[in-house]
Amino acid sequence: NDLDVETLSSLEAALEDFPGCAVIISHDRFFLDRIATHILSFEGDSHVEWFEGNFEDYEKDKKRRLGEDAVLPKRIKYKKFARG
């Protein structure tokens, strides 16, 4: 996740030219905004959202769907996994 500028630029160029599908996991919003064409987002209580577009467009859509506070950082509350 902590790449120097030259390596990050090379990675972006390689991903833009890649003809297939790549799953990218990153906290770098600017990087995601430049390379993402679709986003699979895990939102809230086990809800998964499929979005076609870049990260900036996804955030606008999330605000529209869930309100302005939806894009603010929140502390995750872990639930104990129950078996059986």
N, CA, C and O of each residue as an XYZ file, in Angstrom:
336
protein
N       0.799     -1.206      0.000
C       0.000      0.000      0.000
C       0.840      1.269      0.000
O       0.372      2.322     -0.432
N       2.048      1.181      0.469
C       2.897      2.371      0.529
C       3.917      2.328     -0.598
O       5.071      1.951     -0.394
N       3.479      2.717     -1.786
C       4.346      2.698     -2.959
C       4.875      4.092     -3.246
O       4.194      5.090     -3.010
N       6.101      4.149     -3.760
C       6.626      5.447     -4.170
C       5.885      5.892     -5.433
O       5.224      5.083     -6.084
N       5.994      7.154     -5.773
C       5.234      7.747     -6.874
C       5.514      7.047     -8.198
O       4.590      6.793     -8.971
N       6.769      6.736     -8.467
C       7.130      6.093     -9.731
C       6.507      4.697     -9.847
O       5.978      4.337    -10.899
N       6.572      3.919     -8.772
C       5.996      2.574     -8.781
C       4.482      2.639     -8.900
O       3.882      1.849     -9.629
N       3.861      3.572     -8.192
C       2.412      3.732     -8.264
C       1.975      4.114     -9.675
O       0.971      3.604    -10.172
N       2.713      4.999    -10.318
C       2.404      5.386    -11.703
C       2.536      4.200    -12.650
O       1.711      4.024    -13.547
N       3.563      3.392    -12.455
C       3.750      2.197    -13.288
C       2.614      1.205    -13.079
O       2.122      0.605    -14.035
N       2.201      1.033    -11.836
C       1.091      0.129    -11.529
C      -0.198      0.614    -12.181
O      -0.933     -0.179    -12.770
N      -0.476      1.909    -12.079
C      -1.672      2.479    -12.714
C      -1.659      2.241    -14.217
O      -2.670      1.834    -14.790
N      -0.528      2.489    -14.856
C      -0.418      2.301    -16.307
C      -0.634      0.838    -16.679
O      -1.320      0.541    -17.657
N      -0.057     -0.068    -15.910
C      -0.217     -1.496    -16.186
C      -1.673     -1.921    -16.020
O      -2.185     -2.701    -16.822
N      -2.336     -1.421    -14.997
C      -3.742     -1.778    -14.777
C      -4.644     -1.194    -15.859
O      -5.604     -1.841    -16.279
N      -4.346      0.018    -16.312
C      -5.147      0.627    -17.379
C      -5.033     -0.155    -18.679
O      -5.994     -0.229    -19.444
N      -3.863     -0.739    -18.936
C      -3.639     -1.506    -20.164
C      -4.035     -2.975    -20.031
O      -4.101     -3.687    -21.033
N      -4.298     -3.436    -18.813
C      -4.620     -4.841    -18.575
C      -5.999     -5.159    -19.151
O      -6.973     -4.491    -18.805
N      -6.103     -6.168    -20.025
C      -7.376     -6.455    -20.689
C      -8.361     -7.248    -19.830
O      -9.527     -7.386    -20.200
N      -7.915     -7.760    -18.708
C      -8.774     -8.613    -17.886
C      -9.354     -7.892    -16.686
O      -9.449     -6.666    -16.649
N      -9.730     -8.681    -15.727
C     -10.334     -8.187    -14.490
C      -9.297     -8.256    -13.375
O      -8.535     -9.219    -13.292
N      -9.267     -7.249    -12.527
C      -8.365     -7.249    -11.377
C      -9.148     -6.805    -10.150
O      -9.934     -5.860    -10.218
N      -8.938     -7.476     -9.046
C      -9.558     -7.081     -7.781
C      -8.519     -6.268     -7.020
O      -7.442     -6.766     -6.692
N      -8.853     -5.017     -6.744
C      -7.933     -4.100     -6.075
C      -8.503     -3.758     -4.705
O      -9.662     -3.361     -4.587
N      -7.693     -3.913     -3.684
C      -8.081     -3.522     -2.336
C      -7.092     -2.447     -1.899
O      -5.889     -2.695     -1.816
N      -7.607     -1.254     -1.622
C      -6.721     -0.150     -1.273
C      -7.457      0.876     -0.420
O      -8.670      1.046     -0.545
N      -6.719      1.549      0.438
C      -7.275      2.671      1.186
C      -6.967      3.995      0.486
O      -7.382      5.056      0.952
N      -6.246      3.935     -0.625
C      -5.862      5.130     -1.383
C      -7.012      5.549     -2.303
O      -7.172      5.004     -3.395
N      -7.798      6.508     -1.860
C      -8.986      6.936     -2.607
C      -8.635      7.526     -3.966
O      -9.367      7.318     -4.934
N      -7.537      8.251     -4.055
C      -7.141      8.860     -5.328
C      -6.750      7.783     -6.338
O      -7.088      7.879     -7.518
N      -6.044      6.769     -5.876
C      -5.672      5.639     -6.725
C      -6.928      4.926     -7.220
O      -7.050      4.640     -8.411
N      -7.857      4.639     -6.315
C      -9.105      3.974     -6.704
C      -9.905      4.825     -7.678
O     -10.514      4.301     -8.611
N      -9.905      6.118     -7.468
C     -10.664      7.010     -8.346
C     -10.112      6.981     -9.769
O     -10.867      7.111    -10.733
N      -8.810      6.812     -9.901
C      -8.183      6.804    -11.222
C      -8.327      5.468    -11.941
O      -8.414      5.447    -13.168
N      -8.354      4.348    -11.208
C      -8.342      3.057    -11.904
C      -9.645      2.269    -11.828
O      -9.877      1.395    -12.664
N     -10.497      2.555    -10.853
C     -11.714      1.743    -10.680
C     -12.755      2.053    -11.754
O     -13.010      3.212    -12.080
N     -13.341      1.003    -12.286
C     -14.474      1.140    -13.208
C     -15.736      0.559    -12.583
O     -16.848      0.878    -13.004
N     -15.561     -0.296    -11.574
C     -16.658     -0.900    -10.820
C     -16.197     -1.039     -9.371
O     -15.012     -1.243     -9.106
N     -17.136     -0.928     -8.443
C     -16.791     -1.042     -7.026
C     -17.748     -2.019     -6.362
O     -18.964     -1.941     -6.538
N     -17.176     -2.941     -5.596
C     -17.940     -3.858     -4.760
C     -17.679     -3.409     -3.333
O     -16.583     -3.596     -2.804
N     -18.688     -2.818     -2.716
C     -18.510     -2.206     -1.405
C     -19.311     -2.958     -0.346
O     -20.488     -3.266     -0.537
N     -18.653     -3.246      0.766
C     -19.321     -3.879      1.890
C     -19.744     -2.760      2.834
O     -18.916     -2.152      3.512
N     -21.052     -2.501      2.863
C     -21.587     -1.359      3.604
C     -22.424     -1.838      4.788
O     -23.296     -2.695      4.646
N     -22.148     -1.283      5.925
C     -23.008     -1.512      7.074
C     -23.140     -2.963      7.486
O     -22.171     -3.723      7.473
N     -24.348     -3.332      7.849
C     -24.627     -4.634      8.442
C     -24.813     -5.705      7.363
O     -25.940     -6.073      7.032
N     -23.714     -6.193      6.827
C     -23.697     -7.285      5.840
C     -24.330     -6.929      4.504
O     -24.729     -7.826      3.761
N     -24.431     -5.656      4.182
C     -24.966     -5.241      2.885
C     -23.805     -5.075      1.906
O     -22.797     -4.442      2.221
N     -23.962     -5.654      0.714
C     -22.946     -5.530     -0.334
C     -23.550     -4.731     -1.478
O     -24.637     -5.050     -1.960
N     -22.848     -3.697     -1.910
C     -23.321     -2.808     -2.976
C     -22.402     -2.934     -4.187
O     -21.184     -2.804     -4.062
N     -22.986     -3.186     -5.362
C     -22.247     -3.223     -6.631
C     -22.475     -1.888     -7.318
O     -23.620     -1.478     -7.507
N     -21.398     -1.204     -7.695
C     -21.523      0.113     -8.308
C     -20.651      0.183     -9.550
O     -19.488     -0.219     -9.521
N     -21.208      0.691    -10.637
C     -20.438      0.900    -11.863
C     -19.991      2.352    -11.909
O     -20.820      3.258    -12.000
N     -18.686      2.574    -11.847
C     -18.132      3.918    -11.859
C     -16.890      3.976    -10.996
O     -16.461      2.968    -10.434
N     -16.311      5.171    -10.893
C     -15.097      5.312    -10.088
C     -15.452      5.631     -8.633
O     -16.629      5.706     -8.277
N     -14.431      5.818     -7.799
C     -14.665      5.987     -6.370
C     -15.407      7.283     -6.052
O     -16.284      7.298     -5.188
N     -15.067      8.354     -6.733
C     -15.738      9.639     -6.489
C     -17.236      9.525     -6.786
O     -18.066     10.015     -6.021
N     -17.570      8.875     -7.899
C     -18.981      8.685     -8.247
C     -19.685      7.780     -7.243
O     -20.851      7.997     -6.911
N     -18.969      6.765     -6.761
C     -19.534      5.870     -5.745
C     -19.868      6.648     -4.468
O     -20.941      6.464     -3.894
N     -18.965      7.503     -4.031
C     -19.217      8.280     -2.810
C     -20.419      9.211     -2.980
O     -21.215      9.362     -2.053
N     -20.558      9.832     -4.145
C     -21.723     10.681     -4.405
C     -23.005      9.860     -4.340
O     -24.003     10.295     -3.765
N     -22.969      8.667     -4.936
C     -24.135      7.785     -4.920
C     -24.454      7.326     -3.500
O     -25.623      7.249     -3.121
N     -23.439      7.027     -2.725
C     -23.643      6.589     -1.339
C     -24.282      7.701     -0.510
O     -25.174      7.440      0.296
N     -23.828      8.940     -0.705
C     -24.443     10.081     -0.011
C     -25.906     10.235     -0.405
O     -26.760     10.499      0.441
N     -26.189     10.069     -1.693
C     -27.563     10.189     -2.189
C     -28.452      9.095     -1.584
O     -29.584      9.364     -1.183
N     -27.940      7.871     -1.520
C     -28.723      6.743     -1.022
C     -28.884      6.747      0.490
O     -29.963      6.448      1.001
N     -27.802      7.088      1.219
C     -27.781      6.895      2.664
C     -27.650      8.176      3.481
O     -27.707      8.127      4.710
N     -27.475      9.321      2.822
C     -27.336     10.580      3.541
C     -25.885     11.011      3.672
O     -24.965     10.215      3.486
N     -25.697     12.279      3.993
C     -24.359     12.879      4.068
C     -23.436     12.162      5.055
O     -22.238     12.034      4.798
N     -23.979     11.697      6.174
C     -23.147     11.060      7.196
C     -22.632      9.685      6.781
O     -21.741      9.138      7.431
N     -23.175      9.129      5.719
C     -22.803      7.770      5.303
C     -21.340      7.655      4.899
O     -20.761      6.574      5.004
N     -20.734      8.734      4.442
C     -19.342      8.663      3.985
C     -18.339      9.062      5.072
O     -17.130      9.034      4.842
N     -18.835      9.430      6.248
C     -17.935      9.767      7.349
C     -17.358      8.489      7.954
O     -18.051      7.474      8.016
N     -16.109      8.522      8.399
C     -15.515      7.325      9.013
C     -16.277      6.923     10.271
O     -16.725      7.768     11.046
N     -16.410      5.626     10.450
C     -17.092      5.098     11.636
C     -16.268      3.956     12.212
O     -15.640      3.191     11.481
N     -16.282      3.858     13.516
C     -15.604      2.747     14.170
C     -16.465      1.502     13.988
O     -17.676      1.530     14.205
N     -15.823      0.420     13.590
C     -16.537     -0.833     13.364
C     -16.739     -1.549     14.691
O     -15.816     -1.649     15.500
N     -17.940     -2.041     14.905
C     -18.227     -2.842     16.089
C     -18.246     -4.303     15.663
O     -19.095     -4.729     14.880
N     -17.307     -5.049     16.187
C     -17.211     -6.459     15.827
C     -18.229     -7.267     16.615
O     -18.469     -7.021     17.797
N     -18.814     -8.227     15.937
C     -19.765     -9.127     16.580
C     -19.107    -10.487     16.713
O     -18.426    -10.953     15.799
N     -19.310    -11.109     17.838
C     -18.760    -12.431     18.056
C     -19.465    -13.419     17.139
O     -20.688    -13.389     17.004
N     -18.694    -14.286     16.514
C     -19.236    -15.278     15.596
C     -19.854    -16.408     16.402
O     -19.191    -17.022     17.238
N     -21.132    -16.678     16.145
C     -21.828    -17.750     16.861
C     -21.832    -19.013     16.010
O     -22.196    -18.978     14.835
N     -21.436    -20.099     16.594
C     -21.439    -21.387     15.885
C     -22.623    -22.222     16.346
O     -23.042    -22.195     17.503
N     -23.140    -22.970     15.365
C     -24.108    -24.010     15.643
C     -25.439    -23.605     15.974
O     -26.299    -24.450     16.219
